[in-house]
Amino acid sequence: MKSTKYLSIVLIIMLLIGVGLIVKYETLIKATNSTNNLSQINSGTVLDVNTMADNVNQYLDKSINLRGVVSFVYPESQTLVIIDNKEFANCGVVTCAINQIPVSYSGTLPNVKDFVQVSGTVFRDGSGKLIIKASQLKPQ
């Protein structure tokens, strides 16, 4: 009688563990599918600077499209800095923005106050600073 009771308890525990593993596996599959769908959605989405800055880790090592206003241009290093369109529209100067995103671009650099769309990959440089390596930069 005792061995039947223990066997029943062991079977119930094994069943619960099995159900737990199935639920965990289904959760992992849903998370993977959700991540894949997110990257597909983001690939065609054009972000603004503040949205990206608020969720930087979500975009690291991913290709993105980003729109903004050029606040600084550094021809010697082929880089520029962009700020949020809405912030620029609200204050009217390029020095009022909270978030600034540096962009490395090997083509012709735009001018300060130009509205641009940047397509490129987000990463951190050797010193840990966020930068976008742009494959394309076009006026907006």
C-alpha positions in Angstrom: 0.0 0.0 0.0 2.8 2.4 0.9 4.7 1.7 -2.3 1.5 2.4 -4.4 1.1 5.7 -2.5 4.8 6.7 -3.2 4.5 5.6 -6.8 1.4 7.7 -7.2 3.2 10.7 -5.7 6.2 10.2 -7.9 4.0 9.9 -11.0 2.1 13.1 -10.1 5.4 15.0 -9.6 6.7 13.7 -12.9 3.5 14.8 -14.6 3.7 18.3 -13.1 7.3 18.6 -14.2 6.3 17.5 -17.7 3.5 20.0 -17.9 5.9 22.7 -16.6 8.5 21.9 -19.3 5.8 22.0 -22.0 4.6 25.4 -20.8 8.2 26.7 -20.7 8.9 25.4 -24.2 5.8 27.0 -25.6 6.7 30.3 -23.9 10.2 30.1 -25.5 8.7 29.5 -28.9 6.2 32.4 -28.5 9.1 34.7 -27.4 11.2 33.7 -30.4 8.3 34.2 -32.8 7.6 37.6 -31.2 11.2 38.6 -31.5 11.3 37.6 -35.2 8.1 39.5 -35.9 9.5 42.6 -34.1 12.6 42.6 -36.2 10.5 42.3 -39.3 8.2 45.2 -38.2 11.2 47.4 -37.2 13.0 46.8 -40.5 10.4 48.9 -42.3 9.6 51.3 -39.5 11.2 54.7 -39.3 12.0 55.7 -35.7 12.5 59.1 -34.3 15.5 59.9 -32.2 13.7 60.0 -28.8 12.0 56.6 -29.4 15.3 55.0 -30.2 17.1 56.7 -27.3 14.4 55.5 -24.9 14.9 51.9 -26.1 18.6 51.7 -27.1 19.2 48.1 -26.1 16.3 47.0 -28.3 18.1 48.3 -31.4 21.8 47.4 -30.6 23.3 45.4 -33.4 20.2 45.8 -35.6 19.6 47.6 -38.8 17.2 50.6 -38.4 15.8 53.6 -40.1 16.0 56.8 -38.1 14.7 60.3 -38.9 16.0 63.4 -37.3 17.6 66.8 -37.7 21.3 67.4 -38.1 22.7 69.3 -35.1 26.5 68.9 -35.7 28.7 67.9 -38.6 32.3 66.7 -38.2 33.8 66.4 -41.7 37.2 65.3 -40.5 35.7 62.1 -38.9 32.8 61.7 -41.4 30.3 61.9 -38.6 27.2 63.9 -37.7 24.8 64.1 -34.8 21.1 64.0 -35.2 18.4 65.1 -32.8 14.6 64.5 -32.6 12.4 66.3 -35.3 9.8 67.2 -32.7 12.2 68.7 -30.2 13.8 70.8 -33.0 10.3 72.0 -34.1 9.4 72.9 -30.5 12.6 74.9 -29.7 13.8 76.0 -33.2 17.5 75.5 -32.4 19.8 72.5 -32.6 21.2 72.9 -29.1 18.1 72.2 -27.1 17.7 68.5 -27.6 17.9 66.0 -24.8 18.9 63.1 -27.0 21.6 63.2 -29.6 22.6 60.2 -31.8 26.0 60.2 -33.5 26.1 58.8 -37.0 29.1 57.7 -39.0 28.6 58.1 -42.8 31.1 57.8 -45.6 29.1 59.8 -48.2 28.4 63.5 -48.6 27.5 64.9 -45.2 24.4 67.1 -44.9 24.2 70.5 -43.3 23.2 71.5 -39.8 19.4 71.8 -39.5 18.8 69.4 -42.5 16.0 66.9 -41.9 17.4 63.4 -42.7 16.6 59.8 -42.7 19.4 57.5 -41.7 19.5 53.7 -42.5 22.2 51.8 -40.8 23.3 49.5 -37.9 23.3 50.6 -34.2 26.3 49.6 -32.2 28.6 50.7 -29.4 32.2 51.8 -30.3 35.3 50.7 -28.5 34.7 53.2 -25.7 31.1 52.1 -25.3 29.5 55.1 -27.0 26.4 54.5 -29.1 26.8 55.2 -32.8 25.0 54.4 -36.0 27.1 53.2 -38.9 24.9 54.6 -41.8 24.7 52.7 -45.1 22.4 55.4 -46.4 21.5 59.0 -45.5 18.8 60.9 -47.4 17.1 64.2 -47.0 13.5 64.4 -45.7 
